Amino acid sequence: MHERIATAKAEGRNLLEHEAWDLFAAYDIPVPRCRLAATPEEAAAAAAEIGYPVVLKIVSRDILHKSEAGGVKVNLKDELSVKTAFEQILESVIRYRPDARVEGILVCEMLASGVETIIGMAQDVSFGPALMFGLGGIFVEVLCDVSFRVLPMTKTDALEMIRETKGYALLSGIRGEKPKDVDALAELLLKTARMIQENPKIRELDINPCFVYETGACPADARVML
């Protein structure tokens, strides 16, 4: 079991976002560059190291939906905007939930836009862990265009998962758009499946969005429930 999962489980909580990224990186899953900051000055230093623009996100075991709490600021392009956003996030979170335990604020590189997909996982009562794939962002709620596979799975399974969704048209290239890297997406699905199988304490997984580009694919936000 990965050490991040062992620690979180012992403390009776789910993984925080930076812990989820550490877990993903251990399985060679691409992740955005991130640093956890405790002060506006630390956040600005982290942003300078990562490179602008950046995204700031609240890190709290008590805040499940960061955007609803005002806990996310995007497209920050300089030191002043990072420091200001840091303070604004803390103020918003305190108003939203005064008793929230705040671990810090995560400073992440702002990924380029791509086709938004979602990768999820849930435990099936009869068959065990099942992986889900579909269009991400708002599309997952509007279109409900997803496919499932029970683990273990092969590269062929991963490619079939992608191709059997209606959203595959966006990945294959339409209206002059260049095709996206479906092979890299399939590899990401396989690595996620392996991670799930080797860490049975994972109860639910939600990667949304996972951006898919002409070359490569990268998760932008993730939740791991134990």
trRosetta pair geometry for C-beta under 8 A, 3 or more apart (Angstrom, degrees):
i j d omega theta_ij theta_ji phi_ij phi_ji
1 5 5.3 -110 174 82 100 122
1 6 5.2 119 111 -60 118 96
1 199 5.8 99 -133 -124 70 78
1 201 6.3 47 -134 1 128 124
2 5 4.8 86 67 7 86 105
2 6 7.1 -157 94 -8 43 88
2 22 8.0 154 168 116 130 93
2 23 5.3 105 121 -121 167 90
2 26 6.0 149 -121 64 125 163
2 199 5.8 -23 5 -94 99 130
3 6 5.4 -53 -144 37 37 115
3 7 6.2 37 158 -20 69 104
4 7 6.0 -55 -150 36 29 110
4 8 6.3 23 156 -14 64 110
4 15 6.1 50 145 -122 113 113
4 19 4.4 158 -166 -170 127 99
4 20 7.8 -173 138 -66 149 28
4 22 5.3 140 -57 86 147 122
4 23 5.3 -112 57 -61 140 96
5 8 5.9 -58 -143 41 30 107
5 9 5.9 30 159 -20 67 110
5 15 6.9 -43 -93 -69 63 114
5 23 6.9 78 -42 -102 94 131
5 199 5.5 169 -41 -157 169 124
5 201 5.3 137 173 70 124 132
5 202 7.2 -72 -120 -58 135 80
5 226 6.5 152 -152 -101 87 129
6 9 5.9 -57 -144 37 25 110
6 10 6.4 26 157 -20 61 108
7 10 5.9 -58 -151 34 28 111
7 11 6.5 12 156 -6 63 111
7 19 7.9 -129 71 -136 118 138
8 11 5.9 -68 -150 46 31 103
8 13 5.3 -97 -167 79 83 78
8 14 6.4 -3 173 163 133 13
8 15 5.2 -80 -68 -81 168 59
8 16 7.8 -168 -101 -4 123 72
8 19 6.5 122 -55 148 128 161
8 226 5.9 152 114 -11 116 153
9 12 7.5 39 -178 -72 33 30
9 201 5.6 -54 -80 -171 139 151
9 226 5.5 -132 -86 166 84 151
13 61 5.0 -39 -156 -142 138 138
13 226 7.6 71 110 41 33 122
14 61 7.1 152 49 -140 78 89
14 223 7.4 12 152 -177 140 85
14 224 6.4 170 -180 94 96 61
14 225 4.9 -42 -120 -121 130 51
14 226 5.3 176 -113 13 61 86
15 19 4.3 -140 -164 96 93 116
15 20 4.7 120 124 -63 131 80
15 23 6.7 -42 -138 -10 160 139
15 223 7.9 155 70 -169 91 45
15 224 4.1 12 39 70 128 112
15 225 8.0 -115 23 -69 82 21
15 226 6.8 108 -23 -32 80 108
16 19 4.8 88 56 10 73 109
16 20 7.2 -136 96 -10 35 87
16 59 5.3 56 -174 -167 124 102
16 60 8.0 117 -123 22 110 8
16 61 6.6 -74 -79 -73 96 76
16 103 6.0 -22 -125 30 161 161
17 20 5.5 -51 -150 31 35 114
17 21 6.6 35 153 -19 66 101
17 34 7.9 -119 124 -176 104 167
17 57 6.5 -11 45 108 165 139
17 59 6.1 -118 32 -111 100 93
17 106 5.8 -75 82 -30 125 166
17 221 7.6 -49 -133 -151 124 65
17 222 6.7 130 -139 65 79 76
17 223 7.7 -46 -92 -90 78 55
18 21 5.5 -47 -149 33 38 114
18 22 6.7 44 149 -21 64 100
18 34 5.9 -150 -111 117 91 134
18 36 5.3 -45 -53 -59 167 113
18 59 6.5 -10 -4 -115 106 143
18 106 5.6 -170 -56 -108 104 123
19 22 5.5 -48 -152 32 37 114
19 23 6.6 39 149 -19 64 102
19 224 7.7 -112 101 49 94 127
20 23 5.6 -53 -153 35 35 114
20 24 6.4 35 151 -19 67 105
20 222 4.7 -163 139 102 143 117
20 223 7.1 -105 -79 -124 160 15
20 224 4.6 164 -108 -2 107 117
21 24 5.6 -51 -145 37 34 113
21 25 6.2 36 155 -22 66 106
21 31 4.5 125 -152 -172 93 148
21 32 7.4 -75 -123 54 134 68
21 34 5.9 101 52 33 175 136
21 222 7.2 146 -66 45 66 129
22 25 5.8 -54 -146 35 29 112
22 26 6.7 36 153 -26 61 103
23 26 5.8 -54 -157 26 31 115
23 27 7.3 9 153 0 62 105
23 195 6.9 100 155 -163 98 129
23 199 7.6 -3 -159 -44 125 170
23 224 6.7 19 52 -40 155 170
24 27 6.2 -74 -162 46 36 98
24 29 4.0 -83 -178 71 90 122
24 31 5.0 123 92 -65 127 122
24 195 7.2 -14 -110 -106 51 164
24 219 6.9 -101 -142 37 163 141
24 222 7.0 130 -47 17 138 175
25 28 7.5 41 -171 -81 39 22
25 29 6.8 -95 -73 56 28 73
25 31 5.4 -71 -65 13 90 134
26 195 8.0 116 81 -116 93 108
27 191 5.0 141 144 177 108 99
27 192 7.6 125 113 -83 147 34
27 194 6.3 165 -152 87 126 107
27 195 4.4 -71 -52 -75 166 108
28 191 6.0 -117 75 -134 83 143
29 188 6.2 87 -136 -142 89 81
29 191 5.0 173 -75 117 89 135
29 192 6.6 76 -99 -68 139 74
29 195 7.2 -31 -28 -39 133 145
29 219 7.1 21 153 2 114 120
30 188 7.2 -54 23 -104 94 115
30 216 6.7 69 -42 -174 168 112
30 217 6.9 154 44 90 133 53
30 218 4.3 -82 115 -107 123 85
30 219 7.2 158 88 17 76 74
31 34 7.4 -64 144 1 107 110
31 218 7.1 158 -100 -161 14 95
31 219 6.5 -19 -111 59 64 101
32 108 4.7 55 119 -173 131 110
32 109 4.9 -153 -171 54 100 90
32 111 5.7 -101 -92 -53 119 106
32 218 6.7 104 -58 159 72 125
32 219 7.7 -109 -13 89 88 66
32 220 6.5 55 -33 -126 130 54
33 50 4.9 167 111 -135 120 100
33 51 8.0 57 71 30 144 94
33 108 6.9 149 84 -152 49 60
33 109 4.6 58 50 -15 91 119
34 50 7.6 31 -95 -101 22 140
34 106 5.4 -6 -169 -176 119 103
34 107 6.5 152 -155 80 62 49
34 108 4.3 -18 -98 -96 92 83
34 109 7.5 -107 -65 5 57 71
35 42 7.9 -141 133 158 116 91
35 46 3.6 -151 75 -143 137 126
35 49 6.8 61 -31 68 152 128
35 50 6.6 -141 -2 -48 110 116
35 106 7.4 156 78 -155 34 58
35 107 5.0 -15 60 59 85 102
36 59 6.4 -27 -129 4 106 162
36 103 7.1 -47 -160 128 132 101
36 104 4.6 81 178 91 95 145
36 105 7.5 144 -157 73 59 32
36 106 5.6 -34 -99 -99 65 68
36 107 7.7 178 -90 17 15 77
37 40 7.9 75 148 -101 131 13
37 42 3.8 166 -148 108 92 104
37 43 3.9 147 117 -71 168 68
37 45 7.8 150 -113 52 120 87
37 46 5.3 -121 -64 -1 117 141
37 86 7.2 -70 105 -118 131 128
37 104 5.7 164 75 176 36 113
37 105 5.3 -32 66 68 93 83
37 106 7.5 156 17 -101 79 17
37 107 5.5 47 -12 -17 122 113
38 42 5.5 50 41 31 65 156
38 104 4.9 -67 -84 -115 59 108
38 105 8.0 155 -92 22 19 76
39 42 4.7 99 52 6 78 101
39 43 7.0 -138 95 -5 43 87
39 86 7.7 56 157 164 32 151
40 43 5.5 -55 -149 36 34 115
40 44 6.4 34 154 -20 67 104
40 82 7.3 138 -164 120 78 80
40 83 4.0 65 -179 -139 120 80
40 86 4.3 171 -102 73 78 149
40 87 6.3 -6 -76 -43 127 88
41 44 5.8 -51 -147 35 32 110
41 45 6.4 32 153 -17 64 106
41 83 7.4 31 -67 -106 43 109
42 45 5.7 -55 -148 38 32 112
42 46 6.2 34 153 -20 66 106
43 46 5.7 -54 -148 36 30 112
43 47 6.3 33 153 -21 64 106
43 56 6.6 23 -157 -111 132 121
43 82 5.3 -171 128 160 105 108
43 83 6.8 154 75 -88 115 51
43 86 4.8 178 26 -79 163 134
43 105 6.0 -6 -91 84 126 119
43 107 5.2 153 -149 -63 74 129
44 47 5.6 -52 -147 34 32 113
44 48 6.5 33 154 -20 64 104
44 79 4.6 51 -149 -146 119 87
44 82 4.9 145 -93 90 68 131
44 83 5.5 -5 -57 -57 119 92
45 48 5.8 -53 -150 34 32 112
45 49 6.5 30 152 -17 64 107
46 49 5.7 -58 -151 37 33 111
46 50 6.1 25 156 -14 69 109
46 54 7.9 121 112 -146 89 163
46 107 4.1 125 108 62 130 147
47 50 5.8 -57 -140 42 30 105
47 51 7.9 -119 172 45 55 11
47 52 6.3 41 169 -77 101 80
47 54 4.6 -118 -126 2 96 155
47 76 6.9 -70 -130 104 144 117
47 79 7.1 168 78 -100 131 57
47 82 4.8 -112 -18 -98 160 158
47 107 5.4 -106 -64 -172 75 137
48 51 7.9 35 -176 -75 24 33
48 79 7.1 11 -60 -84 106 99
50 54 5.9 87 85 -96 134 120
50 107 6.4 -167 -1 130 146 104
50 108 7.4 -173 -158 -166 162 20
50 109 5.1 -151 170 -68 118 85
51 54 7.7 144 87 -62 42 95
51 109 6.6 21 65 -113 88 105
52 76 7.1 -104 -136 106 98 64
52 77 5.0 92 175 -148 132 48
52 78 6.7 14 -105 -68 160 39
53 74 7.9 54 148 168 124 62
53 75 5.0 -10 176 -147 151 46
53 76 5.8 140 -162 62 85 41
53 77 4.9 -40 -98 -86 93 70
53 110 4.4 -20 99 26 95 139
54 76 5.2 -39 64 63 77 101
54 82 6.7 30 63 -100 126 114
54 107 5.5 4 171 -173 140 87
54 108 6.3 147 -165 76 85 38
54 109 6.1 -65 -113 -108 73 30
54 110 5.7 -168 -123 -26 15 92
55 72 6.9 -11 -178 -165 102 89
55 73 7.0 168 -158 87 56 52
55 74 4.9 -8 -113 -113 93 67
55 75 7.6 25 -84 -24 74 39
55 76 7.2 152 -90 12 26 99
55 107 7.6 153 77 -156 47 43
55 108 4.8 -23 61 67 96 95
55 109 7.5 12 15 99 89 17
55 110 5.0 122 -34 -87 92 82
56 72 7.1 162 88 -151 60 41
56 73 4.6 8 51 52 103 98
56 76 6.5 35 -14 -8 102 147
56 82 6.8 140 -55 -146 128 72
56 85 5.0 144 31 126 147 124
56 86 6.3 -124 -152 -79 157 62
56 89 6.0 -124 126 -40 121 150
56 105 5.4 7 -170 167 100 118
56 106 7.1 150 -156 77 48 52
56 107 5.9 -17 -100 -100 73 65
56 108 7.8 170 -83 22 26 76
57 66 5.6 1 -159 -173 94 159
57 71 6.3 53 -163 139 56 91
57 72 5.2 3 -107 -105 75 79
57 105 6.8 158 75 -164 36 70
57 106 4.6 -19 62 58 93 103
57 108 6.7 12 5 4 113 118
58 63 5.6 1 108 74 129 158
58 66 5.4 175 47 -139 95 101
58 69 6.5 -67 37 94 154 127
58 71 3.2 -67 7 -160 123 120
58 72 7.3 -91 5 -56 82 56
58 89 5.5 -174 -65 172 95 118
58 90 8.0 147 -106 -80 107 49
58 93 5.4 136 -117 -77 154 140
58 102 6.7 -74 -164 -130 98 101
58 105 6.0 -42 -104 -111 43 78
58 106 7.8 -6 76 15 5 86
59 102 7.0 95 76 -166 63 64
59 103 4.4 -69 114 64 106 106
59 104 5.2 3 50 64 123 66
59 105 6.4 -176 6 -102 91 22
59 106 5.2 99 -51 -31 114 99
60 63 4.1 63 72 14 116 104
60 71 7.6 -109 17 -128 115 153
60 93 6.9 142 -16 -161 153 139
60 100 4.9 18 -177 171 151 111
60 101 5.9 150 -152 81 90 55
60 102 4.9 -43 -86 -102 108 54
60 103 6.3 -178 -87 5 45 82
61 101 5.9 -6 42 70 96 113
61 103 7.4 82 -21 -32 83 114
62 97 6.0 -155 132 125 119 149
62 99 7.2 -131 -172 104 167 75
62 100 4.1 -161 80 -133 129 75
62 101 5.5 114 -10 27 118 76
63 66 5.9 77 138 -95 116 60
63 69 5.0 -57 -144 -4 122 163
63 71 5.8 93 158 -35 154 163
63 93 6.5 -56 -75 -137 147 109
63 96 7.5 63 -113 104 111 135
63 97 6.7 -170 -82 35 87 138
63 100 5.7 33 -45 -144 97 139
64 223 7.9 44 -161 -126 78 143
65 68 4.1 36 112 15 117 119
65 69 6.7 141 92 -13 69 90
66 69 6.0 -71 -156 42 33 105
66 71 3.9 -102 -167 81 79 117
66 72 5.1 87 128 -43 112 102
67 70 7.7 41 -177 -73 34 21
67 71 6.9 -96 -66 51 21 77
67 72 5.1 -32 -90 22 68 128
68 96 7.3 125 122 -143 76 140
69 92 6.3 121 148 131 64 99
69 93 5.2 42 157 -109 117 69
69 96 4.0 173 -140 99 80 173
69 97 6.7 -44 -125 6 122 102
69 100 7.8 76 -151 -71 149 164
70 88 7.4 -107 158 147 114 86
70 89 6.7 -176 127 -129 81 51
70 92 2.8 -102 96 172 135 146
70 93 6.7 -138 72 -52 90 56
70 95 7.6 22 31 57 141 112
70 96 6.3 -176 23 -40 98 129
71 89 5.5 73 -137 -158 49 99
71 92 6.6 -155 -62 94 53 118
71 93 5.5 63 -85 -76 100 106
71 96 7.8 -81 -40 28 99 156
72 89 7.6 96 -34 -114 14 114
73 76 6.1 52 127 -52 106 117
73 85 3.8 -155 93 -158 168 126
73 88 6.8 90 -68 76 137 121
73 89 6.2 -105 -16 -61 112 109
74 110 6.3 107 -163 -117 83 123
75 110 6.0 94 -83 -126 49 165
76 81 4.5 -176 -153 117 88 113
76 82 5.0 111 153 -77 140 69
76 85 5.6 -86 -92 -6 138 153
76 110 7.9 160 32 -42 65 130
77 81 6.1 46 42 37 60 150
78 81 5.2 90 56 12 73 102
78 82 7.2 -136 99 -7 37 92
79 82 5.8 -59 -151 35 31 112
79 83 6.4 25 158 -15 68 107
80 83 6.0 -58 -147 39 31 107
80 84 6.1 28 157 -17 66 110
81 84 5.7 -55 -142 41 31 112
81 85 6.0 33 157 -21 65 109
82 85 5.8 -56 -144 38 27 110
82 86 6.4 36 153 -27 62 103
82 107 7.3 29 -152 -121 121 123
83 86 5.6 -48 -151 26 31 118
83 87 6.9 25 155 -12 62 103
84 87 6.1 -60 -157 38 32 106
84 88 6.3 30 150 -18 67 110
85 88 5.5 -56 -143 39 34 113
85 89 6.2 39 158 -25 67 103
86 89 6.1 -56 -153 30 25 110
86 90 6.8 20 154 -13 60 106
86 105 5.7 -179 -131 53 83 164
87 90 5.9 -57 -152 37 33 109
87 91 6.3 32 153 -18 67 108
88 91 5.7 -56 -148 38 32 112
88 92 6.2 31 156 -19 67 108
89 92 5.8 -58 -147 37 29 110
89 93 6.2 26 158 -18 66 109
89 105 5.9 103 89 -114 150 133
90 93 5.9 -56 -144 38 29 109
90 94 6.3 30 157 -20 64 107
90 102 7.2 43 -121 -135 86 170
90 105 7.6 -83 -56 -56 89 126
91 94 5.9 -56 -149 35 28 111
91 95 6.6 26 154 -16 63 106
92 95 5.8 -57 -152 37 32 109
92 96 6.1 28 152 -19 67 111
93 96 5.5 -56 -143 39 32 112
93 97 6.6 -41 178 47 67 81
93 100 5.7 -95 166 63 104 150
93 102 6.6 96 121 -85 152 124
94 97 7.7 -94 -139 71 18 43
94 98 5.6 41 -171 -111 66 60
94 100 7.6 -129 -94 38 42 108
95 98 7.7 27 -102 -66 12 77
96 100 7.4 21 86 -25 93 140
97 100 4.1 86 99 -43 110 107
102 105 7.9 -5 -178 -53 113 71
111 114 7.7 -55 144 0 112 103
111 211 5.6 -178 136 17 136 151
111 218 6.0 -161 -129 92 143 126
111 220 5.2 -119 30 -101 140 106
112 211 7.2 156 84 159 62 158
112 213 7.2 59 85 -96 115 126
113 211 6.8 -153 -165 -130 29 130
114 180 7.1 109 -177 -129 107 129
114 211 3.5 105 43 -179 113 95
114 212 5.1 -170 142 63 126 36
114 213 4.5 -87 -110 -72 137 67
114 217 7.5 -160 114 -122 158 64
115 135 7.9 -83 170 -129 93 84
115 167 7.9 140 175 170 121 107
115 170 5.2 146 -133 134 130 115
115 171 5.8 -165 93 -85 170 72
115 180 5.4 -75 12 -63 132 163
115 211 7.0 126 58 -157 43 56
115 212 4.5 -30 60 58 99 99
115 213 8.0 -174 18 -69 80 31
116 135 6.6 62 93 -176 77 72
116 136 3.9 -111 152 72 87 99
116 137 4.0 49 120 -21 155 111
116 139 7.0 145 88 19 109 118
116 208 7.8 60 176 -161 101 69
116 209 3.8 -62 -149 -138 96 141
116 210 7.5 117 -160 55 51 43
116 211 6.5 -30 -95 -95 55 62
117 133 6.8 -5 175 -167 117 84
117 134 6.8 168 -159 94 77 31
117 135 6.0 -77 -113 -125 58 32
117 136 4.7 67 126 -16 9 106
117 167 7.3 145 -107 130 88 145
117 185 7.0 54 38 -142 165 129
117 209 6.6 102 48 -164 36 82
117 210 4.9 -44 74 67 88 93
117 211 7.7 156 22 -94 80 14
117 212 5.7 44 -4 -20 122 115
117 217 7.8 -20 38 -154 129 127
118 132 7.4 -16 115 114 96 100
118 133 7.2 161 85 -151 60 39
118 134 5.4 -10 54 65 100 79
118 135 6.9 27 7 106 93 24
118 136 3.8 138 -47 -96 79 85
118 137 7.9 -143 -50 3 102 43
118 140 5.0 19 -1 -75 152 142
118 146 7.4 -49 75 -104 112 112
118 206 7.4 -24 -166 -162 103 73
118 207 6.6 156 -159 84 53 64
118 208 4.2 7 -117 -96 97 103
118 209 6.7 -75 -75 -120 68 53
118 210 6.7 144 -102 12 22 96
119 131 7.1 -21 -168 -171 88 97
119 132 7.0 149 -162 82 40 64
119 133 5.8 -5 -106 -101 69 73
119 188 7.4 -125 -58 127 159 107
119 189 6.5 -159 -123 -103 129 76
119 192 5.9 -75 157 -139 143 178
119 205 7.4 -31 121 123 85 110
119 207 4.3 3 57 54 94 117
119 208 7.7 -168 33 -59 52 70
119 210 5.5 29 -2 -14 104 148
119 219 7.6 -79 35 -93 119 109
120 131 7.4 146 83 -164 47 50
120 132 4.0 -13 64 59 94 116
120 133 7.9 -170 26 -67 71 33
120 146 7.8 -16 34 -150 119 142
120 204 7.6 -19 -171 -173 90 82
120 205 6.1 163 -157 90 44 72
120 206 5.3 8 -113 -106 91 61
120 207 7.1 -154 -70 28 50 68
120 208 7.5 5 -64 -41 96 112
121 129 5.9 1 -174 -167 111 101
121 130 6.8 166 -149 81 64 44
121 131 5.4 -26 -97 -106 88 57
121 132 6.7 -164 -73 14 35 84
121 192 7.5 -163 -46 154 128 111
121 196 5.6 -151 -149 -106 163 146
121 202 7.0 26 99 135 137 119
121 204 6.4 166 86 -155 73 40
121 205 3.8 31 35 39 108 108
122 129 7.6 166 90 -143 27 59
122 130 6.1 -17 64 57 72 92
122 132 7.3 30 6 -19 93 121
122 203 8.0 7 -141 155 54 61
122 204 5.7 7 -102 -113 68 83
123 128 6.6 -54 -150 -168 76 37
123 129 5.8 -40 -103 -88 62 59
123 130 7.7 136 -124 13 15 79
123 203 6.0 -58 -14 -154 123 62
123 204 7.6 -89 -6 -68 84 64
124 127 4.4 3 91 52 133 86
124 128 6.1 1 56 49 87 22
124 129 7.3 167 15 -96 82 6
124 130 4.9 59 -26 -18 117 119
124 150 6.8 -60 27 -108 146 103
127 130 6.5 59 92 -62 117 106
127 150 4.6 -64 151 -126 134 139
128 150 6.8 92 65 -162 84 100
128 151 6.8 -91 108 58 111 90
129 150 7.5 127 90 -154 49 61
129 151 4.9 -5 87 26 100 125
129 196 5.2 171 168 152 159 127
129 197 7.1 -147 53 -80 145 61
129 202 7.7 46 -109 89 135 101
130 148 5.2 14 165 -173 119 111
130 149 6.6 171 -160 85 76 32
130 150 5.0 -42 -102 -95 86 58
130 151 7.0 -158 -98 -7 32 80
131 148 6.8 153 80 -153 47 58
131 149 5.2 -13 57 60 96 86
131 151 6.3 86 -20 -56 102 97
131 153 6.7 -81 28 -4 134 147
131 161 7.5 -28 104 -120 108 160
131 189 6.7 111 158 -166 148 95
131 192 6.8 117 -128 106 129 113
131 193 5.6 -57 -54 -90 148 93
131 196 7.2 -172 -77 15 99 159
132 146 5.3 6 -174 177 104 127
132 147 7.2 159 -152 80 58 39
132 148 5.3 -24 -97 -97 72 77
133 146 6.5 158 81 -155 35 77
133 147 5.5 -17 60 57 88 87
133 161 4.7 85 36 151 136 118
133 162 6.3 -60 132 -81 149 60
133 165 6.8 -118 111 -34 91 140
133 189 6.4 -23 -76 -107 134 129
134 139 7.6 -154 140 112 98 102
134 140 5.6 112 98 -112 122 90
134 143 7.9 -173 173 90 122 107
134 144 7.9 -46 -167 180 161 26
134 145 5.2 151 -156 96 112 63
134 146 3.3 -68 -50 -95 135 72
134 147 6.7 149 -70 9 82 62
134 165 5.6 172 -121 -126 65 146
134 167 6.3 109 -172 15 60 142
135 139 3.9 -48 119 107 121 138
135 140 6.1 -164 89 -65 67 66
135 143 6.3 29 53 57 129 137
135 145 5.6 33 15 70 105 113
135 165 7.0 174 -26 158 81 137
135 167 3.8 -179 -55 -98 105 153
135 170 7.2 74 -104 32 115 144
136 139 6.6 59 75 50 20 102
136 140 5.8 -4 -131 -35 33 115
136 208 4.7 -177 -149 -141 112 82
136 209 3.9 136 119 -119 145 81
136 210 6.3 151 -40 27 153 66
137 140 7.0 146 63 -1 39 90
137 208 7.2 -170 -48 -179 32 94
137 209 5.3 7 -52 -75 77 123
138 141 6.0 -62 -168 42 54 104
138 142 5.8 38 144 -14 84 116
139 142 5.6 -66 -136 47 35 104
139 143 5.1 -8 -179 16 78 118
139 145 7.0 -40 154 35 102 110
139 167 7.0 100 143 -94 147 130
140 143 7.2 -54 -109 53 15 84
140 144 7.1 63 178 -92 48 37
140 145 7.7 -113 -116 45 47 67
140 146 6.9 47 -140 -60 89 113
140 208 6.8 -55 -3 -132 153 138
141 144 7.4 9 -162 -61 18 72
143 166 7.2 -124 174 64 134 127
143 167 7.6 123 104 -58 155 104
145 165 5.2 101 153 -163 98 97
145 166 4.9 -85 -145 38 140 101
145 167 5.4 136 112 -24 135 101
146 165 6.8 -5 -117 -107 19 120
147 160 7.9 -143 154 124 155 72
147 161 4.6 179 96 -154 128 70
147 162 7.8 -122 42 -51 138 18
147 164 5.1 97 -91 79 147 110
147 165 5.4 -117 -19 -59 109 93
148 161 7.8 -172 38 -127 3 107
149 153 4.8 59 136 -94 137 139
149 157 5.2 106 -142 171 155 119
149 158 7.8 -97 19 -80 162 47
149 161 5.6 -78 -25 -78 121 122
150 153 7.7 150 85 -63 39 97
151 193 5.3 171 -113 -160 116 101
151 196 6.4 -161 -51 91 167 123
151 197 5.6 -151 156 -72 141 104
152 193 6.8 104 -145 157 58 123
152 197 6.3 27 -91 -87 86 150
153 157 3.9 -120 -168 87 100 149
153 158 6.2 117 133 -52 122 77
153 161 8.0 19 -173 -33 152 130
153 189 7.6 -54 94 138 138 106
153 190 7.1 -131 91 -109 96 70
153 193 5.3 -106 40 -134 104 165
154 157 4.8 109 50 2 66 100
154 158 7.2 -124 102 -4 41 86
154 190 7.9 -2 -178 -110 22 113
155 158 5.5 -51 -150 34 35 114
155 159 6.4 33 154 -16 67 104
155 186 6.0 68 -157 152 75 124
155 187 7.8 1 -120 -83 99 60
155 190 6.2 -16 -88 -71 66 141
156 159 5.9 -55 -148 38 31 108
156 160 6.3 31 154 -18 65 108
157 160 5.7 -60 -149 39 29 111
157 161 6.4 38 152 -27 65 102
158 161 5.6 -48 -153 27 31 116
158 162 6.8 27 153 -15 62 104
158 185 8.0 177 161 116 109 71
158 186 4.0 118 122 -155 121 84
158 187 7.7 122 131 -49 162 23
158 189 4.2 155 -138 82 114 132
158 190 5.4 -64 -56 -52 151 87
158 193 7.8 -120 -80 -14 109 137
159 162 5.8 -56 -154 36 34 110
159 163 6.1 22 155 -13 69 114
159 182 7.1 72 -129 150 83 112
159 186 5.0 -1 -69 -106 70 142
160 163 5.8 -62 -138 44 31 105
160 164 5.9 25 167 -21 69 112
161 164 6.6 -64 -145 33 19 104
161 165 7.5 19 157 -22 55 103
161 189 6.7 170 64 -159 144 163
162 165 6.6 -66 -170 22 32 107
162 168 5.9 110 149 -102 71 104
162 171 6.8 -65 176 68 113 166
162 182 5.8 147 133 -155 157 103
162 185 6.2 101 -99 109 143 127
162 186 6.4 -87 -14 -76 138 87
162 189 7.7 -137 -49 -28 104 151
163 168 5.1 74 -132 -118 38 157
163 182 8.0 53 -64 -162 84 142
164 168 7.4 104 30 -30 16 138
165 168 5.3 133 71 -31 75 88
166 169 6.6 -22 169 2 58 108
167 170 5.4 -35 -174 24 70 114
167 171 6.9 62 136 -13 77 101
168 171 5.4 -60 -154 42 46 111
168 172 5.8 41 152 -22 78 109
169 172 5.9 -57 -138 38 29 107
169 174 5.4 31 161 -47 92 135
170 174 6.6 -60 -101 15 40 116
170 177 7.7 -13 -160 88 57 156
170 180 7.7 14 127 0 70 132
171 179 7.0 39 149 -161 55 71
171 180 4.5 -83 -151 48 69 117
171 182 5.6 96 154 -80 125 98
171 185 7.4 -54 -144 4 141 161
171 212 6.2 -11 -117 108 102 151
172 179 5.5 -25 -168 -121 35 98
172 180 7.7 -58 -49 29 19 80
172 182 7.4 16 -83 -50 65 135
173 177 5.1 -158 -145 93 63 77
173 178 5.6 -51 -113 171 119 17
173 179 3.9 -66 -33 -68 119 63
173 180 7.4 174 -57 -9 75 64
174 177 5.8 13 54 36 48 111
178 214 5.3 16 103 -109 125 118
179 182 7.3 -51 169 -15 106 102
179 214 7.3 96 86 -130 50 74
180 185 7.5 49 126 -29 108 129
180 212 4.6 69 166 133 140 108
180 213 6.4 164 -145 112 93 12
180 214 6.1 -95 -118 -88 51 37
180 217 8.0 74 164 -79 111 98
181 184 4.0 17 136 21 120 117
181 185 6.4 143 103 -19 72 86
181 212 6.4 -153 52 -173 76 88
181 213 6.1 12 9 78 113 61
181 214 6.3 79 -36 150 91 22
181 215 5.4 90 -59 -127 137 23
181 216 5.6 61 48 2 160 19
181 217 6.1 -145 79 -37 109 89
182 185 5.4 -55 -150 38 37 116
182 186 6.3 41 151 -23 68 102
182 212 7.8 38 -84 -170 46 139
183 186 5.7 -51 -149 33 32 112
183 187 6.6 33 151 -18 63 103
184 187 5.6 -52 -150 36 34 113
184 188 6.4 39 150 -22 64 103
184 212 7.6 155 82 -142 105 86
184 215 7.3 95 -24 -177 153 43
184 216 5.1 -135 177 -122 166 30
184 217 4.8 162 118 2 107 96
185 188 5.5 -51 -151 33 33 115
185 189 6.6 37 150 -21 64 101
185 210 7.8 119 -131 126 93 124
185 212 5.3 -4 -75 -114 123 124
185 217 4.7 97 -83 -40 70 160
186 189 5.6 -50 -152 32 35 114
186 190 6.6 35 150 -19 65 103
187 190 5.6 -53 -150 35 35 113
187 191 6.4 34 153 -17 67 104
188 191 5.8 -53 -146 37 32 109
188 192 6.3 34 153 -20 64 106
188 210 7.1 158 137 -179 151 142
188 217 5.2 -91 -22 84 150 125
188 219 7.9 163 -170 -38 134 91
189 192 5.7 -56 -149 37 30 112
189 193 6.4 34 152 -22 65 105
190 193 5.6 -51 -149 33 32 114
190 194 6.5 33 153 -18 64 103
191 194 5.7 -50 -149 35 34 112
191 195 6.4 39 151 -22 64 104
192 195 5.6 -52 -150 34 33 115
192 196 6.5 33 152 -20 65 104
192 205 7.3 160 -174 138 112 156
192 207 7.4 -96 -114 -8 144 145
193 196 5.8 -55 -152 35 31 111
193 197 6.4 28 154 -18 65 107
194 197 5.8 -57 -146 37 31 110
194 198 6.2 16 161 -8 67 112
195 198 6.3 -68 -145 44 24 101
195 199 6.1 -15 166 17 64 116
195 202 7.8 55 131 -18 86 160
196 199 6.5 -82 -140 56 22 85
196 202 5.6 -105 -132 72 70 141
196 205 6.7 -96 -91 -16 112 148
197 200 7.7 1 -171 -69 30 75
199 202 5.1 64 110 -16 102 108
201 226 5.2 2 149 -149 98 98
202 205 6.0 16 174 -54 125 104
202 224 6.1 -63 -128 -166 103 98
202 225 7.4 93 -163 72 63 52
202 226 6.5 -60 -105 -102 38 61
203 225 4.9 -67 67 109 99 93
203 226 5.9 99 2 -174 100 14
204 223 7.6 -5 111 112 99 100
204 224 7.7 168 88 -157 59 36
204 225 3.9 15 52 47 96 122
205 222 7.5 -20 -169 -166 81 97
205 223 7.3 166 -154 87 38 62
205 224 5.7 1 -110 -112 76 69
205 225 7.4 -140 -63 25 39 77
206 222 6.8 158 88 -154 57 51
206 223 4.5 6 54 50 103 100
206 225 8.0 43 0 -10 98 103
207 210 5.0 39 136 -55 112 111
207 219 4.6 -75 -160 -123 117 122
207 221 7.3 149 -157 85 50 53
207 222 4.8 -10 -104 -104 73 91
208 221 6.2 -41 80 77 47 102
208 222 8.0 121 20 -94 51 46
209 219 7.8 176 109 -149 43 53
209 220 5.2 16 70 38 78 119
209 221 6.7 59 28 30 50 98
210 217 6.1 36 157 169 100 106
210 218 7.0 -168 -162 98 70 26
210 219 4.6 -37 -107 -96 86 63
210 220 6.9 -175 -99 6 31 76
211 217 6.6 -178 94 -154 51 62
211 218 5.6 -8 58 61 95 76
211 219 7.8 158 17 -107 69 12
211 220 5.8 65 -16 -36 102 114
212 217 4.5 -14 -108 -108 68 103
213 216 5.2 7 53 68 114 76
213 217 6.6 -172 17 -83 74 48
213 218 7.7 15 -8 8 113 93
219 222 5.4 28 162 -54 141 112
